[in-house]
């Protein structure tokens, strides 16, 4: 116990370097210490522990060796800290165009995987249908009236089923719907589930359904989800979808939120810097919010204008409000991109209570885990998730954003891969493609990469981390809506 207590002192910087010990206590300057030379000092109790060979003399090498057992360097600093400092990678901001496009057969290095320094490769997959179809299990009049407006606007039709959550289990009903859709020939499929129906296997059931409209295993429609916590918010989502005009490049106002929990965990900050660099080529300014954890005191800080470095509260608490100046930036923005860890009710250290109350007309993308978590899950509960957070039952981040007026929201029901899967969706939108086509390209890219086949989508083995986890991305928004002008 004496040794342990003393060497905590070393770790806290209370112990001088070995050279200083000998300078102060080696009275005869023979290069070794004797017990009499350290008698009455703080080192008297340490002497017999240093003297491992019992010759009553202690060389500097013996003190250094003893310190090393406790992770202490000769100069009194922590070896672990030195080692970590040596391993700390240089903060580099590559061009997005330099990132590898990951497809089946394309190797990915450990460094690229660890730093999320790649992008999922996506490609066009033609859709033969021409019709707009709404699939729903809503029975409430208020929701159905909104869906009828949407169907009328797109000259489409509504197809009702009793329960979207159970459709994958009802073989006869599933095949009837499959046959019905083949006869209709859908191009866009708007899926409008009740909140209790919005679950992992409901989503997987949709991929199973849409991948079997022809012979290949890919999704053969342009999909999108239509959801809100209540009928009033749902109506607003539909109304503004009907009135939306694509946002032109000149009117695009992005803002990026990143999270840096530790000194060496800079992937999120890097992605925000990459986006700022990317949009600068279009003569667009990108305000960046970097939220630092208490273990990131020496983490890199970006330089330039319109940067906000905030500190996460910690202790299970998240940011619930912003300064007036930063709040104005959120009000001015129409594209919010978030990178970092998450749990239900939080993304990038921002609590759902911190979401701006007026997100009307804005597009939100978050690469955080559980950002689109269902209220009712088909899978076993997870308690501990990346970032060291504890999962609690709270509203999904993207659902709260939709309730506050967001036009389109991107998230994940469970464990997200972040930027490598988020950016291809944003990229397709910025090239003028619709909500549904960008979503379809993402899911098809993952199907091809992972090698899923028809019949593989529904999660039958209820594990915490199923193979289908990569397909649990959710895009809330009218699939036929074009967010941005080309």
Secondary structure, DSSP 8 states (H G I E B T S, - for coil): -HHHHHHHHHHTT-S--HHHHHHHH-TT-SSEE-HHHHTTSTTHHHHHHH-TT-SS-EEHHHHHHHHHHTTB-TTSSBHHHHHHHHH--------GGGSEEE-TT----HHHHHTT-EEE----------EEEEEE----HHHHHHHHHHHHHTT-EEEE-S-GGGGGG-HHHHHHHHHHHHHHTEEEEEEE--GGG-SHHHHHHHHHHHTTSSSSSS--SEEEE---SSHHHHHHHHHHHHH---B-GGG--EEEEEEEEETT--HHHHHHHHHHHHHHTTT---EEEEEEEEE-TTS----SSSEEEEE--BTTB-B----HHHHHHHHH-SEEEE-S-EETTEETTEEGGGS-S--TT-EEEE--TTTT--SS-SS----EETTTEE------HHHHHHHTT-SEEEEESS---THHHHHHHHHHHHTT--HHHHHHHHHHHHHHHHT--TT--S--S--TT-GGGGG-EEEES-TT---B--
